[in-house]
């Protein structure tokens, strides 16, 4: 599939992915992309975030692909059993682990435990060798549990603006390759 044939749902993490973040840049670049908005980016509540993602997937008028970063990844895995059948794939980047979540007291700790059930759609998980919020072995284990293809991004920090990933063209190429292999829903 091509990006023009799908609804792309951007699922940011804690803080909402600012103007220089690769998610915001992709949202502005990809004509079919829209952000799953949350009421409070600074005090995430699991049930509220999951509810917003479920509603956004239900509103999709074409096959939908999720692009999630950090806490957005955990939102996707918590929401997965509830998502509309229009969701045909997920591009998951830099998930935090439970100790990584605990660093931020404003994050609802109900995001833990992190679900380990296989996702009901194809996914790819991109993780970094030196992410301060999740070690590489744990990220790889998440990918295995979720049934996601796994991609090591090298020493890329949290794959956000602070780690030098503004436009992140390598990620966009990987995303294009991922969606090219997706099949429309039956």
Order of alpha helices (4+ residues) and beta strands (2+ residues): beta-alpha-beta-alpha-beta-alpha-beta-alpha-beta-alpha-beta-alpha
